[in-house]
Amino acid sequence: MKLLTYQPFSLYSNGGGNRILRRLFKGHEADVASLLVEENPLHPREGAIHETIVYATPIVRKWARWKLRNFRTWLRHGLYKVSTIKKVQQAARSIPYDVLHVVDHGPYSAALCTDEFCGDKPLWVSFHDHFSTTYGLRENSEVLWKRANRRLVISEEIGEEYGRLFGKADYELITDGVAAAEVSEPLATTTEPIAVYFAGLLHLEYIPLFKVLADALDILSKQGKQFKLILRATQYMPFLENRAFATDYRPMTLNDAELKGELDSSAILYLPIKFTKPDFYLYSLSTKMVGYLGGAGAILYHGPDDSAACNLLRKNQAAVSCGNLDAEKLSADILALLTNKQSISAQAKILAKAQFEMADIQSRFWQQ
């Protein structure tokens, strides 16, 4: 079986959706071709899966002023949208495949949802985020939901919401997973400085949470605790200077073994979820959270109390949760986590094995 996967990002860039697909395709690279539509010039990383890149018209350069970038975004998603879709379709015609897999993300997600490309072939659609949070279009999500032979959702919440919006239909939970070798024993002891770990993309809407985290660590540092904040693949944040704790910036990496080593050596695995955009936090399930479940440390959730991630973690007692931007409250939650870190981490391992076994998820993805 040859699978063509179509999405608005490279498999070998940093991000949650990229990570999900890389891990689903692991061991099946020879059976996969990747077609992506990008809005910014890429410096593609080499990987085992060949990628065909289509650039949306017009391309936005990183050096362009924000007003110009916004204007070009308006042009791409409006005047030139049809042109970009035609380029995507032209590229797809040259790629042989038996199954079409589409990630519903962005304004071009339904470009191949036509009789020409999926009329006589199975269509599998992954729904990772609510369309309102990705420059997506309701009509794209609806046609993909209704036409799909398989609907692969990141959470029960988004499956139920799309069923309400577009009509009840079967769906499957397919997200990131934790391999058996990635499930570690909880940390037995905590040495100082206490490592607080975060890895992944850091959008501007997360900055308020990190400021509160920094203030909370300062409070605890004045009480005699020592901390080191480890940031993997984030931008430099000036407000972390001159704090009572150290900050260690590390570059982006796709090396799973390296990331796993960091998870296992960190006592606190920080999981922030932005308070803005309810359509994001109510329905999306963080791939970072899934990776954290297998780590030796314990998860500190910081975000809305009613998010999909918080619901799952609280139900399974797999994290300490802070649902506000109060540094005093967060500092108390950090102390509670340090006191109960072994039991919290142990519950996370139970959840990982019960719902996020990577071999099971991958096997279900490739079934026909």
C-alpha positions as CSV (number, residue, x, y, z in Angstrom):
1,M,0.0,0.0,0.0
2,K,1.4,3.4,-1.0
3,L,0.1,6.3,1.1
4,L,0.2,9.9,0.0
5,T,0.0,12.3,3.0
6,Y,-0.9,15.9,2.3
7,Q,-0.5,18.6,5.0
8,P,0.6,22.2,5.5
9,F,4.0,21.4,7.0
10,S,7.1,19.4,6.5
11,L,7.4,16.1,8.3
12,Y,10.8,17.2,9.4
13,S,10.0,20.5,10.9
14,N,9.4,21.2,14.6
15,G,5.7,20.9,15.8
16,G,3.1,18.6,17.2
17,G,1.5,17.5,14.0
18,N,4.9,16.9,12.4
19,R,5.8,14.6,15.3
20,I,2.6,12.6,15.1
21,L,3.1,11.8,11.5
22,R,6.8,11.0,11.8
23,R,6.0,8.5,14.5
24,L,3.0,7.0,12.7
25,F,5.1,6.5,9.6
26,K,8.2,5.1,11.3
27,G,9.1,1.8,9.8
28,H,6.8,2.5,6.8
29,E,8.8,5.3,5.2
30,A,9.2,3.4,1.9
31,D,5.4,3.3,1.7
32,V,4.8,7.0,2.2
33,A,5.1,10.1,-0.1
34,S,4.6,13.6,1.5
35,L,3.0,16.5,-0.3
36,L,3.0,19.8,1.6
37,V,1.8,23.3,0.9
38,E,3.9,26.0,2.6
39,E,3.5,29.7,3.0
40,N,7.1,30.5,3.9
41,P,10.3,29.5,2.2
42,L,11.7,26.3,3.7
43,H,15.2,25.0,4.2
44,P,14.1,21.4,4.0
45,R,15.7,18.8,6.4
46,E,16.6,15.5,4.8
47,G,14.4,12.6,6.0
48,A,13.6,9.0,4.9
49,I,10.3,10.2,3.3
50,H,10.5,12.2,0.0
51,E,8.7,15.5,0.3
52,T,7.2,17.5,-2.6
53,I,6.8,21.1,-1.6
54,V,4.3,23.5,-3.1
55,Y,4.6,27.2,-2.1
56,A,1.4,29.2,-1.7
57,T,1.2,32.3,-3.8
58,P,2.6,34.9,-2.9
59,I,5.4,33.7,-0.6
60,V,6.0,35.7,2.6
61,R,9.6,36.4,3.4
62,K,10.7,36.4,7.0
63,W,12.2,39.9,6.6
64,A,8.9,41.4,5.5
65,R,7.3,43.9,7.8
66,W,4.3,42.6,9.7
67,K,1.9,44.8,7.8
68,L,3.2,43.5,4.5
69,R,3.0,39.9,5.8
70,N,-0.6,40.4,6.9
71,F,-1.4,41.8,3.5
72,R,0.2,38.9,1.7
73,T,-1.6,36.5,4.0
74,W,-4.9,38.1,2.9
75,L,-3.9,37.8,-0.7
76,R,-2.9,34.1,-0.3
77,H,-6.1,33.1,1.4
78,G,-8.3,35.2,-0.9
79,L,-7.2,36.3,-4.4
80,Y,-4.6,33.7,-5.0
81,K,-6.1,30.7,-3.1
82,V,-7.4,29.1,-6.3
83,S,-4.0,29.4,-7.9
84,T,-2.3,27.6,-5.0
85,I,-4.9,24.8,-5.0
86,K,-4.2,24.2,-8.7
87,K,-0.5,23.9,-7.9
88,V,-1.2,21.4,-5.2
89,Q,-3.4,19.4,-7.5
90,Q,-0.9,19.5,-10.3
91,A,1.8,18.2,-7.9
92,A,-0.5,15.4,-6.7
93,R,-1.1,14.1,-10.2
94,S,2.5,13.1,-10.5
95,I,2.6,11.0,-7.3
96,P,1.3,7.4,-7.3
97,Y,-0.7,6.3,-4.3
98,D,-3.3,3.9,-3.1
99,V,-4.6,5.8,-0.1
100,L,-4.8,9.6,0.4
101,H,-4.2,10.9,3.9
102,V,-5.0,14.6,4.6
103,V,-4.4,16.7,7.7
104,D,-7.2,19.1,8.0
105,H,-5.2,22.2,8.8
106,G,-5.2,25.6,7.1
107,P,-7.1,27.1,4.1
108,Y,-6.0,24.5,1.5
109,S,-6.9,21.3,3.3
110,A,-9.7,20.3,0.9
111,A,-7.6,20.8,-2.2
112,L,-7.5,17.1,-3.0
113,C,-11.0,16.3,-1.7
114,T,-12.4,15.8,-5.2
115,D,-13.5,12.9,-7.4
116,E,-10.2,13.1,-9.3
117,F,-8.0,12.4,-6.3
118,C,-10.2,10.3,-3.9
119,G,-13.1,9.1,-6.0
120,D,-11.8,5.6,-6.3
121,K,-9.3,5.6,-3.4
122,P,-9.7,5.6,0.3
123,L,-9.5,9.0,2.0
124,W,-8.2,9.1,5.6
125,V,-8.4,12.5,7.3
126,S,-6.6,13.6,10.5
127,F,-8.3,16.3,12.6
128,H,-5.7,17.7,14.9
129,D,-7.1,21.2,15.6
130,H,-10.4,23.0,15.3
131,F,-10.6,24.7,12.0
132,S,-11.2,28.2,13.6
133,T,-7.6,28.1,15.1
134,T,-5.7,27.2,11.9
135,Y,-6.8,29.7,9.3
136,G,-9.0,26.8,8.3
137,L,-12.5,27.0,6.8
138,R,-15.7,25.3,8.1
139,E,-16.6,24.2,4.6
140,N,-13.3,22.5,4.2
141,S,-13.6,20.6,7.4
142,E,-17.2,19.7,6.7
143,V,-16.5,18.2,3.2
144,L,-13.5,16.3,4.6
145,W,-15.5,15.0,7.5
146,K,-18.4,13.8,5.3
147,R,-16.2,12.4,2.5
148,A,-13.6,10.6,4.6
149,N,-13.5,6.8,4.8
150,R,-11.6,7.1,8.1
151,R,-11.7,10.1,10.5
152,L,-8.6,10.1,12.7
153,V,-9.1,12.6,15.6
154,I,-6.7,13.8,18.2
155,S,-9.3,13.8,21.0
156,E,-12.7,12.5,21.9
157,E,-13.7,16.2,22.3
158,I,-13.0,17.1,18.7
159,G,-14.7,14.0,17.4
160,E,-17.8,14.8,19.3
161,E,-17.8,18.4,18.3
162,Y,-17.4,17.7,14.6
163,G,-20.1,15.1,14.8
164,R,-22.4,17.8,16.2
165,L,-21.4,20.3,13.5
166,F,-21.2,18.1,10.5
167,G,-23.2,15.0,11.3
168,K,-22.6,11.9,13.4
169,A,-20.0,9.6,12.0
170,D,-17.5,7.0,13.2
171,Y,-14.1,8.3,14.2
172,E,-10.9,6.8,15.7
173,L,-8.5,8.2,18.2
174,I,-5.1,8.5,16.5
175,T,-2.5,10.7,18.1
176,D,1.1,10.7,19.3
177,G,2.0,7.7,21.5
178,V,4.6,6.5,23.9
179,A,6.7,3.5,23.0
180,A,7.3,0.8,25.6
181,A,10.9,1.7,25.8
182,E,9.9,5.4,26.4
183,V,8.1,4.6,29.7
184,S,10.5,5.3,32.5
185,E,10.3,4.7,36.2
186,P,9.4,7.7,38.2
187,L,12.3,9.7,39.7
188,A,13.0,8.4,43.1
189,T,14.9,11.4,44.3
190,T,15.1,15.1,43.4
191,T,18.5,16.8,43.4
192,E,19.0,20.6,43.2
193,P,18.9,22.6,41.1
194,I,15.5,21.1,40.3
195,A,15.1,20.9,36.6
196,V,11.9,22.4,35.1
197,Y,11.6,21.3,31.5
198,F,9.7,22.6,28.5
199,A,10.2,21.5,24.8
200,G,8.5,22.8,21.7
201,L,7.2,25.8,19.9
202,L,6.4,28.8,22.0
203,H,3.8,31.1,20.6
204,L,3.3,34.7,21.9
205,E,0.1,33.7,23.7
206,Y,2.2,31.4,26.0
207,I,4.3,34.3,27.2
208,P,1.9,35.3,30.1
209,L,2.1,31.7,31.5
210,F,5.9,31.7,31.4
211,K,6.1,35.0,33.2
212,V,3.9,33.6,36.0
213,L,6.1,30.5,36.0
214,A,9.2,32.6,36.4
215,D,7.6,34.6,39.2
216,A,6.6,31.4,40.9
217,L,10.2,30.0,40.7
218,D,11.5,33.3,42.1
219,I,9.1,32.9,45.1
220,L,10.3,29.4,45.8
221,S,14.0,30.3,45.2
222,K,13.7,32.9,48.0
223,Q,12.4,30.1,50.2
224,G,15.6,28.2,49.7
225,K,14.8,26.1,46.6
226,Q,17.1,26.0,43.6
227,F,15.8,25.6,40.1
228,K,17.0,25.4,36.5
229,L,14.6,26.1,33.7
230,I,15.4,24.1,30.6
231,L,13.9,25.3,27.3
232,R,14.3,23.2,24.2
233,A,13.6,24.9,20.8
234,T,12.1,28.2,22.1
235,Q,13.0,31.7,21.4
236,Y,15.0,33.9,23.8
237,M,12.8,35.6,26.4
238,P,14.3,38.7,27.9
239,F,12.0,38.6,31.0
240,L,13.9,35.5,32.2
241,E,17.1,37.5,32.7
242,N,18.1,38.4,36.3
243,R,16.0,35.8,37.9
244,A,16.8,33.8,41.0
245,F,17.0,30.6,38.9
246,A,19.1,29.7,35.9
247,T,17.8,29.3,32.3
248,D,19.2,26.9,29.8
249,Y,18.3,27.4,26.2
250,R,18.8,24.4,23.9
251,P,18.4,24.3,20.1
252,M,15.6,22.4,18.2
253,T,16.2,18.7,17.7
254,L,14.3,15.9,16.2
255,N,16.4,13.3,18.1
256,D,13.9,11.3,20.2
257,A,16.6,9.7,22.3
258,E,18.0,13.1,23.2
259,L,14.6,14.5,24.1
260,K,13.9,11.3,26.2
261,G,17.0,11.8,28.2
262,E,16.0,15.3,29.0
263,L,12.5,14.1,30.1
264,D,14.0,11.5,32.4
265,S,16.5,13.9,34.1
266,S,13.9,16.7,34.8
267,A,11.8,16.6,37.9
268,I,9.1,19.0,36.6
269,L,7.7,18.6,33.1
270,Y,6.0,22.0,32.4
271,L,2.8,21.8,30.2
272,P,1.4,25.3,29.5
273,I,-1.9,25.6,27.5
274,K,-2.8,29.2,26.4
275,F,-6.0,30.6,27.9
276,T,-6.9,32.3,24.7
277,K,-8.9,30.6,21.9
278,P,-11.2,28.1,23.6
279,D,-11.6,26.3,20.3
280,F,-7.9,25.4,20.7
281,Y,-7.8,24.2,24.3
282,L,-11.2,22.6,24.4
283,Y,-10.5,20.2,21.5
284,S,-6.8,19.8,20.9
285,L,-4.7,17.3,22.8
286,S,-1.1,18.4,23.2
287,T,1.4,15.9,21.7
288,K,3.9,17.4,24.3
289,M,1.6,16.0,27.0
290,V,1.7,12.5,25.5
291,G,5.5,12.6,25.4
292,Y,5.6,13.8,29.0
293,L,3.5,10.9,30.2
294,G,6.4,8.5,29.7
295,G,9.1,10.7,31.4
296,A,10.5,10.0,34.8
297,G,9.5,13.5,36.0
298,A,6.0,14.7,36.9
299,I,3.7,16.9,34.9
300,L,2.9,20.4,35.9
301,Y,-0.2,21.5,33.9
302,H,-0.8,25.2,33.6
303,G,-3.8,26.4,31.7
304,P,-7.6,26.4,31.5
305,D,-9.3,24.0,33.8
306,D,-11.7,22.8,31.1
307,S,-9.2,22.0,28.4
308,A,-9.1,18.5,26.8
309,A,-5.6,18.0,28.3
310,C,-6.6,19.0,31.8
311,N,-9.7,16.9,31.7
312,L,-7.7,13.8,30.9
313,L,-4.8,14.5,33.3
314,R,-7.1,15.3,36.2
315,K,-9.3,12.3,35.6
316,N,-6.3,10.1,35.8
317,Q,-4.5,12.0,38.6
318,A,-1.5,12.2,36.2
319,A,-0.5,15.8,36.9
320,V,-0.7,18.8,39.3
321,S,-3.0,21.4,37.6
322,C,-3.0,25.2,38.0
323,G,-5.8,26.9,36.3
324,N,-4.9,30.6,36.7
325,L,-2.2,33.2,36.3
326,D,-1.4,33.6,40.0
327,A,2.3,33.1,40.8
328,E,1.6,32.4,44.5
329,K,-0.9,29.7,43.6
330,L,1.5,28.2,41.0
331,S,4.3,28.2,43.5
332,A,2.1,26.2,46.0
333,D,1.2,23.8,43.2
334,I,4.9,23.3,42.4
335,L,5.5,22.4,46.1
336,A,2.6,20.0,46.0
337,L,4.1,18.4,42.9
338,L,7.5,18.0,44.5
339,T,5.9,16.4,47.5
340,N,3.9,13.9,45.5
341,K,6.0,13.6,42.3
342,Q,6.4,9.8,42.4
343,S,2.7,9.0,42.7
344,I,1.8,11.6,40.0
345,S,4.4,10.2,37.7
346,A,3.3,6.7,38.3
347,Q,-0.3,7.6,37.4
348,A,1.0,9.1,34.2
349,K,2.7,5.8,33.3
350,I,-0.6,4.0,33.8
351,L,-2.4,6.4,31.5
352,A,0.4,6.2,28.9
353,K,0.1,2.4,28.8
354,A,-3.7,2.4,28.8
355,Q,-4.4,5.0,26.1
356,F,-1.2,6.0,24.3
357,E,0.7,2.8,23.5
358,M,2.6,3.7,20.3
359,A,2.7,0.3,18.8
360,D,-1.0,-0.1,19.2
361,I,-1.7,3.4,17.7
362,Q,0.6,2.8,14.8
363,S,-0.9,-0.6,14.1
364,R,-4.4,0.9,14.1
365,F,-3.4,3.7,11.8
366,W,-2.0,1.2,9.1
367,Q,-5.0,-1.1,9.2
368,Q,-7.2,-1.0,6.1
